[in-house]
Amino acid sequence: MKRRRALLPLPERAARMLARFKSIRWLDEDEKALFALGFAATPEERWKLVRNHIQLFNSSAGSKRRV
C-alpha cells in the first residue's frame, strides 16, 4: 500500500505554486500570489481564508459611520 506524504505547510505550498507562476507575464505579482495561495490551499484552508476575509470587512470597530 502506498503511504500518503505529509502535507507541507500552506506558506511553503503557496511559495512553490508562486514559483510556477513566475513565467506568466500578464499577471501582476499580487495576482500571482493570490492565485498561488488559492491553488495551494486545501478546501478547508480555503474556507478559513474566505471566512477571515469576510470577518475583516464586517468588523464593526472601523466601519461605523461618523456624524
Secondary structure, DSSP 4 states (H G I P E B T S, - for coil): -PPPPPPPPHHHHHHHHHHHGGG-SSS-HHHHHHHHHHHHS-HHHHHHHHHHHHHHHH-HHHHPPP-
